[in-house]
Each structure stands twice: as C-alpha cells, then as structure tokens.
Amino acid sequence: MPHKEDNFFEAPMKKLVPLLIILFGLIGCAYSIKDIDVSNSDPNCVRECSNTYSSCVSGGNQVGAKTETLRACREAYGVCVSTCPSK
C-alpha cells in the first residue's frame, strides 16, 4: 500500500512540467524576427540577412542560455536589415 508521502511530489510535478514547457516555448517566441519591418528593404539583401539569422540560431555561438543566443541573433538580424538598401 503506497504511503501518502510517496505522492507528495508527484501531483505538483504533473502540473509543473506542462507549465514549464509552455513557459520555455513563450520565451523562445519572444525573440522572433517577424516584427522587424522589411517591407521597404531590398528582397535580396533581406534574404541574405535571413540566411545569416538562420545560421546564427541553428549553430552559431551559444552565448549563455539559448534565449541569450536568440536575442543576439535577433539584434544582428535587425542591424543587417537596417543596412539593406530600399526597394
């Protein structure tokens, strides 16, 4: 017969794990590049910036936590797009 103490951590952990998954998912979305306006920039230049961003997030320098890497890659993408000539 199981003791009451055996389930002491089990119930909170069943609630905590999905919450942590959602939280980390939201943190990853916080550094999305979708809100950077590229509508007036040269498409070829923006494509090059996107390729650089993709390389950065997939295997670039892992600076601290993954969120720090995403933040740094997003900032670099924003700088890259800002240097693109207008359409």
PDB file of N, CA, C and O in Angstrom, chain B, residues numbered from 101:
ATOM      1  N   MET B 101       0.836  -1.176   0.000  1.00  0.00           N
ATOM      2  CA  MET B 101       0.000   0.000   0.000  1.00  0.00           C
ATOM      3  C   MET B 101       0.890   1.252   0.000  1.00  0.00           C
ATOM      4  O   MET B 101       1.734   1.400   0.884  1.00  0.00           O
ATOM      5  N   PRO B 102       0.716   2.144  -0.967  1.00  0.00           N
ATOM      6  CA  PRO B 102       1.585   3.318  -1.035  1.00  0.00           C
ATOM      7  C   PRO B 102       1.325   4.283   0.112  1.00  0.00           C
ATOM      8  O   PRO B 102       0.203   4.444   0.591  1.00  0.00           O
ATOM      9  N   HIS B 103       2.403   4.909   0.523  1.00  0.00           N
ATOM     10  CA  HIS B 103       2.305   5.921   1.569  1.00  0.00           C
ATOM     11  C   HIS B 103       1.901   7.253   0.963  1.00  0.00           C
ATOM     12  O   HIS B 103       2.138   7.519  -0.216  1.00  0.00           O
ATOM     13  N   LYS B 104       1.292   8.074   1.784  1.00  0.00           N
ATOM     14  CA  LYS B 104       0.883   9.395   1.323  1.00  0.00           C
ATOM     15  C   LYS B 104       2.092  10.232   0.903  1.00  0.00           C
ATOM     16  O   LYS B 104       1.992  11.055  -0.006  1.00  0.00           O
ATOM     17  N   GLU B 105       3.225  10.023   1.559  1.00  0.00           N
ATOM     18  CA  GLU B 105       4.430  10.777   1.252  1.00  0.00           C
ATOM     19  C   GLU B 105       4.963  10.456  -0.153  1.00  0.00           C
ATOM     20  O   GLU B 105       5.638  11.291  -0.755  1.00  0.00           O
ATOM     21  N   ASP B 106       4.671   9.266  -0.678  1.00  0.00           N
ATOM     22  CA  ASP B 106       5.158   8.876  -1.998  1.00  0.00           C
ATOM     23  C   ASP B 106       4.587   9.776  -3.088  1.00  0.00           C
ATOM     24  O   ASP B 106       5.241   9.989  -4.109  1.00  0.00           O
ATOM     25  N   ASN B 107       3.403  10.299  -2.897  1.00  0.00           N
ATOM     26  CA  ASN B 107       2.748  11.136  -3.894  1.00  0.00           C
ATOM     27  C   ASN B 107       2.939  12.626  -3.633  1.00  0.00           C
ATOM     28  O   ASN B 107       2.352  13.454  -4.328  1.00  0.00           O
ATOM     29  N   PHE B 108       3.746  12.973  -2.648  1.00  0.00           N
ATOM     30  CA  PHE B 108       3.914  14.364  -2.265  1.00  0.00           C
ATOM     31  C   PHE B 108       4.417  15.224  -3.426  1.00  0.00           C
ATOM     32  O   PHE B 108       3.909  16.325  -3.639  1.00  0.00           O
ATOM     33  N   PHE B 109       5.407  14.739  -4.177  1.00  0.00           N
ATOM     34  CA  PHE B 109       5.960  15.500  -5.288  1.00  0.00           C
ATOM     35  C   PHE B 109       5.309  15.144  -6.620  1.00  0.00           C
ATOM     36  O   PHE B 109       5.420  15.907  -7.580  1.00  0.00           O
ATOM     37  N   GLU B 110       4.658  14.039  -6.693  1.00  0.00           N
ATOM     38  CA  GLU B 110       4.101  13.569  -7.963  1.00  0.00           C
ATOM     39  C   GLU B 110       3.024  14.505  -8.507  1.00  0.00           C
ATOM     40  O   GLU B 110       3.072  14.858  -9.686  1.00  0.00           O
ATOM     41  N   ALA B 111       2.074  14.910  -7.704  1.00  0.00           N
ATOM     42  CA  ALA B 111       0.982  15.774  -8.172  1.00  0.00           C
ATOM     43  C   ALA B 111       1.484  17.144  -8.610  1.00  0.00           C
ATOM     44  O   ALA B 111       1.113  17.600  -9.692  1.00  0.00           O
ATOM     45  N   PRO B 112       2.315  17.823  -7.811  1.00  0.00           N
ATOM     46  CA  PRO B 112       2.809  19.123  -8.273  1.00  0.00           C
ATOM     47  C   PRO B 112       3.659  19.012  -9.544  1.00  0.00           C
ATOM     48  O   PRO B 112       3.616  19.905 -10.391  1.00  0.00           O
ATOM     49  N   MET B 113       4.413  17.955  -9.684  1.00  0.00           N
ATOM     50  CA  MET B 113       5.260  17.795 -10.868  1.00  0.00           C
ATOM     51  C   MET B 113       4.416  17.590 -12.122  1.00  0.00           C
ATOM     52  O   MET B 113       4.794  18.049 -13.199  1.00  0.00           O
ATOM     53  N   LYS B 114       3.289  16.913 -11.998  1.00  0.00           N
ATOM     54  CA  LYS B 114       2.413  16.711 -13.155  1.00  0.00           C
ATOM     55  C   LYS B 114       1.860  18.044 -13.648  1.00  0.00           C
ATOM     56  O   LYS B 114       1.566  18.189 -14.834  1.00  0.00           O
ATOM     57  N   LYS B 115       1.717  19.011 -12.760  1.00  0.00           N
ATOM     58  CA  LYS B 115       1.244  20.337 -13.143  1.00  0.00           C
ATOM     59  C   LYS B 115       2.398  21.235 -13.580  1.00  0.00           C
ATOM     60  O   LYS B 115       2.227  22.091 -14.448  1.00  0.00           O
ATOM     61  N   LEU B 116       3.551  21.044 -12.990  1.00  0.00           N
ATOM     62  CA  LEU B 116       4.696  21.908 -13.252  1.00  0.00           C
ATOM     63  C   LEU B 116       5.333  21.658 -14.615  1.00  0.00           C
ATOM     64  O   LEU B 116       5.728  22.610 -15.287  1.00  0.00           O
ATOM     65  N   VAL B 117       5.440  20.425 -15.031  1.00  0.00           N
ATOM     66  CA  VAL B 117       6.101  20.094 -16.292  1.00  0.00           C
ATOM     67  C   VAL B 117       5.403  20.749 -17.488  1.00  0.00           C
ATOM     68  O   VAL B 117       6.088  21.394 -18.282  1.00  0.00           O
ATOM     69  N   PRO B 118       4.089  20.624 -17.663  1.00  0.00           N
ATOM     70  CA  PRO B 118       3.453  21.310 -18.805  1.00  0.00           C
ATOM     71  C   PRO B 118       3.594  22.832 -18.726  1.00  0.00           C
ATOM     72  O   PRO B 118       3.736  23.499 -19.750  1.00  0.00           O
ATOM     73  N   LEU B 119       3.555  23.371 -17.518  1.00  0.00           N
ATOM     74  CA  LEU B 119       3.721  24.811 -17.344  1.00  0.00           C
ATOM     75  C   LEU B 119       5.111  25.258 -17.789  1.00  0.00           C
ATOM     76  O   LEU B 119       5.250  26.288 -18.449  1.00  0.00           O
ATOM     77  N   LEU B 120       6.127  24.498 -17.435  1.00  0.00           N
ATOM     78  CA  LEU B 120       7.486  24.831 -17.850  1.00  0.00           C
ATOM     79  C   LEU B 120       7.658  24.727 -19.360  1.00  0.00           C
ATOM     80  O   LEU B 120       8.355  25.545 -19.959  1.00  0.00           O
ATOM     81  N   ILE B 121       7.039  23.744 -19.974  1.00  0.00           N
ATOM     82  CA  ILE B 121       7.111  23.590 -21.425  1.00  0.00           C
ATOM     83  C   ILE B 121       6.495  24.807 -22.108  1.00  0.00           C
ATOM     84  O   ILE B 121       7.063  25.348 -23.057  1.00  0.00           O
ATOM     85  N   ILE B 122       5.344  25.230 -21.625  1.00  0.00           N
ATOM     86  CA  ILE B 122       4.689  26.409 -22.198  1.00  0.00           C
ATOM     87  C   ILE B 122       5.547  27.656 -21.982  1.00  0.00           C
ATOM     88  O   ILE B 122       5.700  28.472 -22.890  1.00  0.00           O
ATOM     89  N   LEU B 123       6.097  27.798 -20.797  1.00  0.00           N
ATOM     90  CA  LEU B 123       6.916  28.964 -20.468  1.00  0.00           C
ATOM     91  C   LEU B 123       8.146  29.050 -21.373  1.00  0.00           C
ATOM     92  O   LEU B 123       8.447  30.119 -21.905  1.00  0.00           O
ATOM     93  N   PHE B 124       8.849  27.948 -21.548  1.00  0.00           N
ATOM     94  CA  PHE B 124      10.033  27.964 -22.405  1.00  0.00           C
ATOM     95  C   PHE B 124       9.659  28.193 -23.865  1.00  0.00           C
ATOM     96  O   PHE B 124      10.422  28.808 -24.611  1.00  0.00           O
ATOM     97  N   GLY B 125       8.511  27.711 -24.271  1.00  0.00           N
ATOM     98  CA  GLY B 125       8.037  27.981 -25.630  1.00  0.00           C
ATOM     99  C   GLY B 125       7.780  29.456 -25.849  1.00  0.00           C
ATOM    100  O   GLY B 125       8.115  29.999 -26.901  1.00  0.00           O
ATOM    101  N   LEU B 126       7.190  30.107 -24.867  1.00  0.00           N
ATOM    102  CA  LEU B 126       6.920  31.542 -24.977  1.00  0.00           C
ATOM    103  C   LEU B 126       8.201  32.360 -24.958  1.00  0.00           C
ATOM    104  O   LEU B 126       8.299  33.373 -25.651  1.00  0.00           O
ATOM    105  N   ILE B 127       9.174  31.936 -24.180  1.00  0.00           N
ATOM    106  CA  ILE B 127      10.447  32.639 -24.143  1.00  0.00           C
ATOM    107  C   ILE B 127      11.111  32.577 -25.509  1.00  0.00           C
ATOM    108  O   ILE B 127      11.679  33.566 -25.972  1.00  0.00           O
ATOM    109  N   GLY B 128      11.044  31.424 -26.153  1.00  0.00           N
ATOM    110  CA  GLY B 128      11.622  31.288 -27.486  1.00  0.00           C
ATOM    111  C   GLY B 128      10.943  32.189 -28.489  1.00  0.00           C
ATOM    112  O   GLY B 128      11.601  32.715 -29.386  1.00  0.00           O
ATOM    113  N   CYS B 129       9.638  32.381 -28.361  1.00  0.00           N
ATOM    114  CA  CYS B 129       8.892  33.247 -29.278  1.00  0.00           C
ATOM    115  C   CYS B 129       9.160  34.716 -29.024  1.00  0.00           C
ATOM    116  O   CYS B 129       8.907  35.548 -29.895  1.00  0.00           O
ATOM    117  N   ALA B 130       9.662  35.049 -27.857  1.00  0.00           N
ATOM    118  CA  ALA B 130       9.895  36.450 -27.519  1.00  0.00           C
ATOM    119  C   ALA B 130      10.964  37.072 -28.408  1.00  0.00           C
ATOM    120  O   ALA B 130      11.032  38.296 -28.524  1.00  0.00           O
ATOM    121  N   TYR B 131      11.781  36.267 -29.024  1.00  0.00           N
ATOM    122  CA  TYR B 131      12.856  36.776 -29.862  1.00  0.00           C
ATOM    123  C   TYR B 131      12.609  36.462 -31.333  1.00  0.00           C
ATOM    124  O   TYR B 131      13.546  36.170 -32.076  1.00  0.00           O
ATOM    125  N   SER B 132      11.372  36.523 -31.744  1.00  0.00           N
ATOM    126  CA  SER B 132      11.012  36.294 -33.136  1.00  0.00           C
ATOM    127  C   SER B 132      11.424  37.495 -33.981  1.00  0.00           C
ATOM    128  O   SER B 132      11.482  38.620 -33.485  1.00  0.00           O
ATOM    129  N   ILE B 133      11.706  37.252 -35.252  1.00  0.00           N
ATOM    130  CA  ILE B 133      12.079  38.351 -36.160  1.00  0.00           C
ATOM    131  C   ILE B 133      10.889  38.816 -36.981  1.00  0.00           C
ATOM    132  O   ILE B 133      11.033  39.688 -37.838  1.00  0.00           O
ATOM    133  N   LYS B 134       9.717  38.249 -36.734  1.00  0.00           N
ATOM    134  CA  LYS B 134       8.541  38.592 -37.532  1.00  0.00           C
ATOM    135  C   LYS B 134       8.156  40.060 -37.415  1.00  0.00           C
ATOM    136  O   LYS B 134       7.587  40.618 -38.354  1.00  0.00           O
ATOM    137  N   ASP B 135       8.451  40.696 -36.292  1.00  0.00           N
ATOM    138  CA  ASP B 135       8.046  42.084 -36.099  1.00  0.00           C
ATOM    139  C   ASP B 135       9.045  43.096 -36.672  1.00  0.00           C
ATOM    140  O   ASP B 135       8.810  44.301 -36.588  1.00  0.00           O
ATOM    141  N   ILE B 136      10.132  42.634 -37.239  1.00  0.00           N
ATOM    142  CA  ILE B 136      11.094  43.545 -37.875  1.00  0.00           C
ATOM    143  C   ILE B 136      10.591  43.854 -39.279  1.00  0.00           C
ATOM    144  O   ILE B 136      10.398  42.954 -40.096  1.00  0.00           O
ATOM    145  N   ASP B 137      10.385  45.131 -39.544  1.00  0.00           N
ATOM    146  CA  ASP B 137       9.803  45.563 -40.818  1.00  0.00           C
ATOM    147  C   ASP B 137      10.835  45.473 -41.940  1.00  0.00           C
ATOM    148  O   ASP B 137      11.881  46.121 -41.902  1.00  0.00           O
ATOM    149  N   VAL B 138      10.514  44.658 -42.929  1.00  0.00           N
ATOM    150  CA  VAL B 138      11.393  44.502 -44.093  1.00  0.00           C
ATOM    151  C   VAL B 138      10.690  44.930 -45.378  1.00  0.00           C
ATOM    152  O   VAL B 138      11.204  44.721 -46.477  1.00  0.00           O
ATOM    153  N   SER B 139       9.512  45.529 -45.230  1.00  0.00           N
ATOM    154  CA  SER B 139       8.681  45.836 -46.398  1.00  0.00           C
ATOM    155  C   SER B 139       9.322  46.828 -47.365  1.00  0.00           C
ATOM    156  O   SER B 139       9.027  46.788 -48.560  1.00  0.00           O
ATOM    157  N   ASN B 140      10.189  47.714 -46.885  1.00  0.00           N
ATOM    158  CA  ASN B 140      10.809  48.711 -47.760  1.00  0.00           C
ATOM    159  C   ASN B 140      12.251  48.369 -48.113  1.00  0.00           C
ATOM    160  O   ASN B 140      12.947  49.172 -48.733  1.00  0.00           O
ATOM    161  N   SER B 141      12.700  47.184 -47.721  1.00  0.00           N
ATOM    162  CA  SER B 141      14.094  46.793 -47.944  1.00  0.00           C
ATOM    163  C   SER B 141      14.223  45.904 -49.172  1.00  0.00           C
ATOM    164  O   SER B 141      13.286  45.210 -49.566  1.00  0.00           O
ATOM    165  N   ASP B 142      15.407  45.946 -49.763  1.00  0.00           N
ATOM    166  CA  ASP B 142      15.705  45.124 -50.932  1.00  0.00           C
ATOM    167  C   ASP B 142      15.551  43.643 -50.583  1.00  0.00           C
ATOM    168  O   ASP B 142      16.187  43.168 -49.642  1.00  0.00           O
ATOM    169  N   PRO B 143      14.719  42.904 -51.324  1.00  0.00           N
ATOM    170  CA  PRO B 143      14.459  41.492 -51.003  1.00  0.00           C
ATOM    171  C   PRO B 143      15.713  40.610 -51.003  1.00  0.00           C
ATOM    172  O   PRO B 143      15.831  39.703 -50.178  1.00  0.00           O
ATOM    173  N   ASN B 144      16.641  40.867 -51.916  1.00  0.00           N
ATOM    174  CA  ASN B 144      17.869  40.047 -51.951  1.00  0.00           C
ATOM    175  C   ASN B 144      18.700  40.265 -50.692  1.00  0.00           C
ATOM    176  O   ASN B 144      19.270  39.323 -50.140  1.00  0.00           O
ATOM    177  N   CYS B 145      18.762  41.499 -50.251  1.00  0.00           N
ATOM    178  CA  CYS B 145      19.510  41.802 -49.030  1.00  0.00           C
ATOM    179  C   CYS B 145      18.828  41.170 -47.813  1.00  0.00           C
ATOM    180  O   CYS B 145      19.495  40.600 -46.949  1.00  0.00           O
ATOM    181  N   VAL B 146      17.517  41.271 -47.751  1.00  0.00           N
ATOM    182  CA  VAL B 146      16.766  40.677 -46.642  1.00  0.00           C
ATOM    183  C   VAL B 146      16.953  39.162 -46.627  1.00  0.00           C
ATOM    184  O   VAL B 146      17.049  38.559 -45.559  1.00  0.00           O
ATOM    185  N   ARG B 147      17.005  38.554 -47.794  1.00  0.00           N
ATOM    186  CA  ARG B 147      17.218  37.105 -47.880  1.00  0.00           C
ATOM    187  C   ARG B 147      18.585  36.743 -47.301  1.00  0.00           C
ATOM    188  O   ARG B 147      18.719  35.749 -46.586  1.00  0.00           O
ATOM    189  N   GLU B 148      19.594  37.550 -47.611  1.00  0.00           N
ATOM    190  CA  GLU B 148      20.931  37.305 -47.048  1.00  0.00           C
ATOM    191  C   GLU B 148      20.913  37.452 -45.521  1.00  0.00           C
ATOM    192  O   GLU B 148      21.533  36.666 -44.805  1.00  0.00           O
ATOM    193  N   CYS B 149      20.199  38.460 -45.043  1.00  0.00           N
ATOM    194  CA  CYS B 149      20.078  38.646 -43.587  1.00  0.00           C
ATOM    195  C   CYS B 149      19.370  37.450 -42.949  1.00  0.00           C
ATOM    196  O   CYS B 149      19.753  36.999 -41.869  1.00  0.00           O
ATOM    197  N   SER B 150      18.341  36.943 -43.620  1.00  0.00           N
ATOM    198  CA  SER B 150      17.604  35.784 -43.112  1.00  0.00           C
ATOM    199  C   SER B 150      18.494  34.542 -43.066  1.00  0.00           C
ATOM    200  O   SER B 150      18.428  33.760 -42.118  1.00  0.00           O
ATOM    201  N   ASN B 151      19.316  34.367 -44.084  1.00  0.00           N
ATOM    202  CA  ASN B 151      20.241  33.227 -44.092  1.00  0.00           C
ATOM    203  C   ASN B 151      21.237  33.322 -42.943  1.00  0.00           C
ATOM    204  O   ASN B 151      21.544  32.323 -42.292  1.00  0.00           O
ATOM    205  N   THR B 152      21.734  34.522 -42.701  1.00  0.00           N
ATOM    206  CA  THR B 152      22.670  34.729 -41.596  1.00  0.00           C
ATOM    207  C   THR B 152      21.988  34.460 -40.259  1.00  0.00           C
ATOM    208  O   THR B 152      22.567  33.837 -39.369  1.00  0.00           O
ATOM    209  N   TYR B 153      20.743  34.939 -40.128  1.00  0.00           N
ATOM    210  CA  TYR B 153      19.979  34.707 -38.897  1.00  0.00           C
ATOM    211  C   TYR B 153      19.763  33.211 -38.674  1.00  0.00           C
ATOM    212  O   TYR B 153      19.921  32.709 -37.561  1.00  0.00           O
ATOM    213  N   SER B 154      19.402  32.512 -39.740  1.00  0.00           N
ATOM    214  CA  SER B 154      19.154  31.076 -39.638  1.00  0.00           C
ATOM    215  C   SER B 154      20.416  30.341 -39.177  1.00  0.00           C
ATOM    216  O   SER B 154      20.350  29.462 -38.318  1.00  0.00           O
ATOM    217  N   SER B 155      21.553  30.702 -39.747  1.00  0.00           N
ATOM    218  CA  SER B 155      22.820  30.087 -39.332  1.00  0.00           C
ATOM    219  C   SER B 155      23.128  30.397 -37.875  1.00  0.00           C
ATOM    220  O   SER B 155      23.627  29.549 -37.135  1.00  0.00           O
ATOM    221  N   CYS B 156      22.825  31.611 -37.482  1.00  0.00           N
ATOM    222  CA  CYS B 156      23.093  32.044 -36.108  1.00  0.00           C
ATOM    223  C   CYS B 156      22.296  31.217 -35.104  1.00  0.00           C
ATOM    224  O   CYS B 156      22.860  30.714 -34.133  1.00  0.00           O
ATOM    225  N   VAL B 157      20.996  31.072 -35.329  1.00  0.00           N
ATOM    226  CA  VAL B 157      20.165  30.366 -34.346  1.00  0.00           C
ATOM    227  C   VAL B 157      20.366  28.858 -34.388  1.00  0.00           C
ATOM    228  O   VAL B 157      20.161  28.183 -33.379  1.00  0.00           O
ATOM    229  N   SER B 158      20.763  28.322 -35.528  1.00  0.00           N
ATOM    230  CA  SER B 158      20.887  26.868 -35.616  1.00  0.00           C
ATOM    231  C   SER B 158      22.225  26.334 -35.145  1.00  0.00           C
ATOM    232  O   SER B 158      22.306  25.195 -34.685  1.00  0.00           O
ATOM    233  N   GLY B 159      23.260  27.121 -35.248  1.00  0.00           N
ATOM    234  CA  GLY B 159      24.534  26.572 -34.833  1.00  0.00           C
ATOM    235  C   GLY B 159      25.570  27.603 -34.500  1.00  0.00           C
ATOM    236  O   GLY B 159      26.749  27.281 -34.354  1.00  0.00           O
ATOM    237  N   GLY B 160      25.152  28.829 -34.379  1.00  0.00           N
ATOM    238  CA  GLY B 160      26.095  29.893 -34.067  1.00  0.00           C
ATOM    239  C   GLY B 160      26.634  29.751 -32.668  1.00  0.00           C
ATOM    240  O   GLY B 160      26.381  28.763 -31.979  1.00  0.00           O
ATOM    241  N   ASN B 161      27.379  30.750 -32.260  1.00  0.00           N
ATOM    242  CA  ASN B 161      27.921  30.754 -30.906  1.00  0.00           C
ATOM    243  C   ASN B 161      26.799  30.613 -29.899  1.00  0.00           C
ATOM    244  O   ASN B 161      25.811  31.345 -29.948  1.00  0.00           O
ATOM    245  N   GLN B 162      26.952  29.686 -29.002  1.00  0.00           N
ATOM    246  CA  GLN B 162      25.971  29.501 -27.945  1.00  0.00           C
ATOM    247  C   GLN B 162      26.396  30.366 -26.766  1.00  0.00           C
ATOM    248  O   GLN B 162      27.171  29.931 -25.914  1.00  0.00           O
ATOM    249  N   VAL B 163      25.887  31.583 -26.724  1.00  0.00           N
ATOM    250  CA  VAL B 163      26.233  32.532 -25.679  1.00  0.00           C
ATOM    251  C   VAL B 163      25.278  32.322 -24.512  1.00  0.00           C
ATOM    252  O   VAL B 163      24.092  32.633 -24.623  1.00  0.00           O
ATOM    253  N   GLY B 164      25.765  31.812 -23.423  1.00  0.00           N
ATOM    254  CA  GLY B 164      24.909  31.602 -22.258  1.00  0.00           C
ATOM    255  C   GLY B 164      23.737  30.694 -22.574  1.00  0.00           C
ATOM    256  O   GLY B 164      23.901  29.644 -23.194  1.00  0.00           O
ATOM    257  N   ALA B 165      22.568  31.098 -22.150  1.00  0.00           N
ATOM    258  CA  ALA B 165      21.350  30.333 -22.394  1.00  0.00           C
ATOM    259  C   ALA B 165      20.914  30.495 -23.845  1.00  0.00           C
ATOM    260  O   ALA B 165      21.323  31.435 -24.527  1.00  0.00           O
ATOM    261  N   LYS B 166      20.092  29.583 -24.302  1.00  0.00           N
ATOM    262  CA  LYS B 166      19.587  29.639 -25.677  1.00  0.00           C
ATOM    263  C   LYS B 166      18.837  30.942 -25.926  1.00  0.00           C
ATOM    264  O   LYS B 166      18.904  31.492 -27.026  1.00  0.00           O
ATOM    265  N   THR B 167      18.126  31.442 -24.921  1.00  0.00           N
ATOM    266  CA  THR B 167      17.395  32.698 -25.107  1.00  0.00           C
ATOM    267  C   THR B 167      18.350  33.852 -25.364  1.00  0.00           C
ATOM    268  O   THR B 167      18.023  34.775 -26.111  1.00  0.00           O
ATOM    269  N   GLU B 168      19.516  33.808 -24.756  1.00  0.00           N
ATOM    270  CA  GLU B 168      20.520  34.856 -24.987  1.00  0.00           C
ATOM    271  C   GLU B 168      21.024  34.789 -26.425  1.00  0.00           C
ATOM    272  O   GLU B 168      21.244  35.820 -27.061  1.00  0.00           O
ATOM    273  N   THR B 169      21.204  33.577 -26.932  1.00  0.00           N
ATOM    274  CA  THR B 169      21.611  33.411 -28.323  1.00  0.00           C
ATOM    275  C   THR B 169      20.539  33.934 -29.266  1.00  0.00           C
ATOM    276  O   THR B 169      20.849  34.630 -30.233  1.00  0.00           O
ATOM    277  N   LEU B 170      19.279  33.603 -28.991  1.00  0.00           N
ATOM    278  CA  LEU B 170      18.186  34.079 -29.829  1.00  0.00           C
ATOM    279  C   LEU B 170      18.104  35.601 -29.819  1.00  0.00           C
ATOM    280  O   LEU B 170      17.862  36.222 -30.855  1.00  0.00           O
ATOM    281  N   ARG B 171      18.304  36.193 -28.660  1.00  0.00           N
ATOM    282  CA  ARG B 171      18.274  37.649 -28.558  1.00  0.00           C
ATOM    283  C   ARG B 171      19.392  38.273 -29.383  1.00  0.00           C
ATOM    284  O   ARG B 171      19.171  39.238 -30.114  1.00  0.00           O
ATOM    285  N   ALA B 172      20.591  37.717 -29.260  1.00  0.00           N
ATOM    286  CA  ALA B 172      21.735  38.246 -30.004  1.00  0.00           C
ATOM    287  C   ALA B 172      21.531  38.079 -31.513  1.00  0.00           C
ATOM    288  O   ALA B 172      21.856  38.982 -32.284  1.00  0.00           O
ATOM    289  N   CYS B 173      20.998  36.937 -31.936  1.00  0.00           N
ATOM    290  CA  CYS B 173      20.746  36.705 -33.361  1.00  0.00           C
ATOM    291  C   CYS B 173      19.679  37.660 -33.887  1.00  0.00           C
ATOM    292  O   CYS B 173      19.785  38.157 -35.009  1.00  0.00           O
ATOM    293  N   ARG B 174      18.658  37.915 -33.084  1.00  0.00           N
ATOM    294  CA  ARG B 174      17.591  38.834 -33.490  1.00  0.00           C
ATOM    295  C   ARG B 174      18.149  40.246 -33.653  1.00  0.00           C
ATOM    296  O   ARG B 174      17.833  40.935 -34.623  1.00  0.00           O
ATOM    297  N   GLU B 175      18.976  40.671 -32.704  1.00  0.00           N
ATOM    298  CA  GLU B 175      19.580  42.002 -32.796  1.00  0.00           C
ATOM    299  C   GLU B 175      20.453  42.121 -34.040  1.00  0.00           C
ATOM    300  O   GLU B 175      20.420  43.138 -34.731  1.00  0.00           O
ATOM    301  N   ALA B 176      21.228  41.087 -34.321  1.00  0.00           N
ATOM    302  CA  ALA B 176      22.090  41.103 -35.508  1.00  0.00           C
ATOM    303  C   ALA B 176      21.252  41.152 -36.784  1.00  0.00           C
ATOM    304  O   ALA B 176      21.621  41.826 -37.746  1.00  0.00           O
ATOM    305  N   TYR B 177      20.133  40.444 -36.792  1.00  0.00           N
ATOM    306  CA  TYR B 177      19.243  40.469 -37.949  1.00  0.00           C
ATOM    307  C   TYR B 177      18.678  41.876 -38.142  1.00  0.00           C
ATOM    308  O   TYR B 177      18.627  42.370 -39.268  1.00  0.00           O
ATOM    309  N   GLY B 178      18.261  42.514 -37.071  1.00  0.00           N
ATOM    310  CA  GLY B 178      17.737  43.871 -37.156  1.00  0.00           C
ATOM    311  C   GLY B 178      18.761  44.857 -37.696  1.00  0.00           C
ATOM    312  O   GLY B 178      18.432  45.728 -38.500  1.00  0.00           O
ATOM    313  N   VAL B 179      19.993  44.716 -37.253  1.00  0.00           N
ATOM    314  CA  VAL B 179      21.074  45.582 -37.754  1.00  0.00           C
ATOM    315  C   VAL B 179      21.315  45.309 -39.227  1.00  0.00           C
ATOM    316  O   VAL B 179      21.481  46.238 -40.017  1.00  0.00           O
ATOM    317  N   CYS B 180      21.335  44.042 -39.598  1.00  0.00           N
ATOM    318  CA  CYS B 180      21.559  43.662 -41.003  1.00  0.00           C
ATOM    319  C   CYS B 180      20.480  44.255 -41.890  1.00  0.00           C
ATOM    320  O   CYS B 180      20.789  44.853 -42.921  1.00  0.00           O
ATOM    321  N   VAL B 181      19.224  44.102 -41.509  1.00  0.00           N
ATOM    322  CA  VAL B 181      18.113  44.625 -42.316  1.00  0.00           C
ATOM    323  C   VAL B 181      18.171  46.140 -42.418  1.00  0.00           C
ATOM    324  O   VAL B 181      17.823  46.712 -43.451  1.00  0.00           O
ATOM    325  N   SER B 182      18.613  46.794 -41.338  1.00  0.00           N
ATOM    326  CA  SER B 182      18.675  48.259 -41.353  1.00  0.00           C
ATOM    327  C   SER B 182      19.736  48.780 -42.325  1.00  0.00           C
ATOM    328  O   SER B 182      19.686  49.939 -42.738  1.00  0.00           O
ATOM    329  N   THR B 183      20.689  47.928 -42.686  1.00  0.00           N
ATOM    330  CA  THR B 183      21.713  48.349 -43.649  1.00  0.00           C
ATOM    331  C   THR B 183      21.330  48.027 -45.097  1.00  0.00           C
ATOM    332  O   THR B 183      22.044  48.409 -46.024  1.00  0.00           O
ATOM    333  N   CYS B 184      20.215  47.333 -45.296  1.00  0.00           N
ATOM    334  CA  CYS B 184      19.772  46.995 -46.644  1.00  0.00           C
ATOM    335  C   CYS B 184      19.293  48.242 -47.386  1.00  0.00           C
ATOM    336  O   CYS B 184      18.659  49.114 -46.791  1.00  0.00           O
ATOM    337  N   PRO B 185      19.594  48.328 -48.686  1.00  0.00           N
ATOM    338  CA  PRO B 185      19.077  49.460 -49.450  1.00  0.00           C
ATOM    339  C   PRO B 185      17.560  49.344 -49.634  1.00  0.00           C
ATOM    340  O   PRO B 185      16.998  48.252 -49.552  1.00  0.00           O
ATOM    341  N   SER B 186      16.922  50.457 -49.879  1.00  0.00           N
ATOM    342  CA  SER B 186      15.482  50.448 -50.139  1.00  0.00           C
ATOM    343  C   SER B 186      15.190  49.781 -51.457  1.00  0.00           C
ATOM    344  O   SER B 186      16.061  49.646 -52.317  1.00  0.00           O
ATOM    345  N   LYS B 187      13.927  49.359 -51.603  1.00  0.00           N
ATOM    346  CA  LYS B 187      13.488  48.701 -52.854  1.00  0.00           C
ATOM    347  C   LYS B 187      13.634  49.666 -54.010  1.00  0.00           C
ATOM    348  O   LYS B 187      13.322  49.317 -55.148  1.00  0.00           O
TER     349      LYS B 187
END
